[in-house]
Amino acid sequence: MKDATVIIDKGFASMSNIEPLEKEGLKYVIPLPRNSSFIDYEKVKSGDKRMFEGYFQFEGRYIWHYTSTVNEKKRVTVFIDEELRNREEKDYLNRIESNAVNYTLEKFLDKRHAFGTIAVIENTGKSPREIYLLYKTRGQVETMIDTLKNIVDADRTYM
């Protein structure tokens, strides 16, 4: 296979998982947990879109982005979707209103800057728009695999 990119689940975002990929010369896109030390939220916190590198349109929404370099091979790109941010804020505030455990206004204010963000670490050399599209295709692949499992009854164990 030529020019393949591995898209890995957020749960595998660690240097111990990234290093073998690089050792094998594989290109990858890995979403990062929002509390990852690789993510620099200062541009998001500033609220000044002039600090971002640009935007693109995806499914009728505008996605803003900026990139930081981890080293000569790895980049972290942060995407901001304002519509997603609004939904996440609303969801969090609804949980506060319903007295859900561990949801407070103080935690909301601490986390607010990360709402609506998706950050990925990657080594593809592709544009932010191309990276975002690659990341979004993972859902389609997962749906196809689930459909196949259902068709062949592979989701059942036989003992």
C-alpha positions as MATLAB code, in Angstrom:
seq = 'MKDATVIIDKGFASMSNIEPLEKEGLKYVIPLPRNSSFIDYEKVKSGDKRMFEGYFQFEGRYIWHYTSTVNEKKRVTVFIDEELRNREEKDYLNRIESNAVNYTLEKFLDKRHAFGTIAVIENTGKSPREIYLLYKTRGQVETMIDTLKNIVDADRTYM';
ca = [
       0.000    0.000    0.000;
       1.280    3.463   -0.847;
       0.445    6.781    0.770;
      -1.709    5.282    3.537;
      -2.514    7.169    6.709;
      -3.352    5.414    9.967;
      -6.192    7.042   11.912;
      -6.114    5.918   15.509;
      -8.606    6.319   18.339;
      -8.074    9.001   20.976;
      -7.398    6.348   23.621;
      -4.112    5.456   21.927;
      -2.648    8.978   21.965;
       0.632    8.408   23.765;
       4.286    8.578   22.830;
       4.607    4.832   23.473;
       2.075    4.258   20.681;
       3.330    6.991   18.355;
       7.002    5.957   18.389;
       6.419    2.503   16.783;
       4.353    4.137   14.033;
       7.193    6.515   13.263;
       9.753    3.728   13.476;
       7.807    1.869   10.763;
       7.579    5.034    8.660;
       3.783    5.190    8.895;
       1.804    8.390    8.543;
      -0.796    8.893   11.249;
      -3.561   11.143   12.530;
      -4.364   10.686   16.206;
      -6.935   12.787   18.075;
      -5.715   14.017   21.449;
      -7.650   14.069   24.709;
      -8.541   17.649   25.599;
      -6.272   17.562   28.643;
      -3.208   16.544   26.605;
      -0.020   18.467   27.345;
       0.624   18.597   23.586;
      -2.264   21.058   23.102;
      -1.613   24.790   23.405;
      -4.963   26.481   24.112;
      -3.584   30.026   24.423;
      -4.872   31.068   20.976;
      -8.324   29.722   21.806;
      -8.311   31.431   25.191;
      -7.432   34.761   23.578;
     -10.562   34.592   21.419;
      -8.693   36.549   18.720;
      -9.263   34.779   15.406;
      -6.352   36.770   13.920;
      -4.063   34.411   15.854;
      -5.443   31.410   13.934;
      -4.033   30.275   10.598;
      -7.372   30.231    8.832;
     -10.630   28.390    8.357;
     -12.441   26.107    5.954;
     -15.999   24.968    5.488;
     -17.144   21.489    6.496;
     -20.773   20.392    6.140;
     -22.005   23.978    6.251;
     -19.959   24.887    9.319;
     -16.792   26.963    9.485;
     -13.862   25.276   11.165;
     -11.030   27.510   12.402;
      -7.572   26.034   12.941;
      -4.000   26.613   14.029;
      -0.975   24.354   14.184;
       1.958   24.011   16.547;
       5.048   21.922   15.972;
       6.084   19.222   18.437;
       9.286   18.394   16.541;
      10.434   18.206   12.931;
       8.020   15.325   12.236;
       5.019   15.853   14.508;
       2.464   18.660   14.407;
      -0.537   19.338   16.597;
      -3.441   20.968   14.815;
      -6.305   22.399   16.837;
      -9.671   22.767   15.130;
     -12.422   24.956   16.544;
     -16.050   24.388   15.559;
     -18.212   27.153   17.028;
     -21.428   25.167   16.529;
     -19.935   22.228   18.410;
     -18.760   24.647   21.100;
     -22.296   25.992   21.554;
     -23.763   22.473   21.815;
     -21.126   21.395   24.345;
     -21.619   24.523   26.451;
     -25.381   24.023   26.416;
     -24.995   20.360   27.369;
     -22.643   21.179   30.248;
     -24.901   23.961   31.551;
     -27.925   21.648   31.324;
     -26.058   19.154   33.476;
     -25.326   21.871   36.034;
     -29.015   22.824   36.060;
     -30.047   19.187   36.606;
     -27.553   18.883   39.498;
     -25.502   16.173   37.790;
     -22.604   14.933   39.888;
     -19.244   16.666   39.226;
     -20.749   19.438   37.050;
     -20.256   22.906   38.517;
     -20.077   26.441   37.185;
     -16.468   26.675   38.341;
     -15.517   23.565   36.316;
     -17.475   24.939   33.356;
     -15.464   28.166   33.438;
     -12.201   26.198   33.708;
     -13.067   23.946   30.749;
     -14.915   26.433   28.544;
     -11.924   27.245   26.335;
     -11.680   23.595   25.214;
     -15.336   23.222   24.221;
     -15.748   22.830   20.476;
     -12.126   21.881   19.912;
     -10.654   18.828   18.277;
      -6.882   18.494   18.419;
      -4.874   15.933   16.495;
      -1.227   15.000   16.427;
      -0.043   13.965   12.997;
       2.946   13.563   10.719;
       1.259   13.573    7.308;
       2.411   16.922    5.984;
      -1.143   17.509    4.740;
      -3.094   20.749    5.067;
      -5.329   21.273    8.114;
      -8.426   20.803    5.931;
      -7.103   17.475    4.583;
      -6.244   16.320    8.118;
      -9.730   17.209    9.363;
     -11.359   15.334    6.476;
      -9.180   12.283    7.169;
     -10.150   12.397   10.833;
     -13.846   12.700   10.008;
     -13.721    9.638    7.695;
     -13.020    7.388   10.676;
     -16.738    7.433   11.560;
     -17.663    6.159    8.111;
     -15.123    3.344    8.395;
     -16.407    2.356   11.850;
     -19.987    2.297   10.521;
     -18.972    0.066    7.611;
     -17.162   -2.352    9.944;
     -20.170   -2.487   12.297;
     -22.470   -3.159    9.341;
     -20.225   -5.963    8.138;
     -20.120   -7.482   11.640;
     -23.921   -7.440   11.788;
     -24.268   -9.029    8.341;
     -21.889  -11.894    9.109;
     -22.949  -12.170   12.771;
     -19.378  -11.424   13.811;
     -20.650   -9.424   16.766;
     -21.757  -12.612   18.519;
     -19.587  -15.035   20.385;
     -20.012  -18.738   19.814;
     -18.919  -21.053   22.566;
];
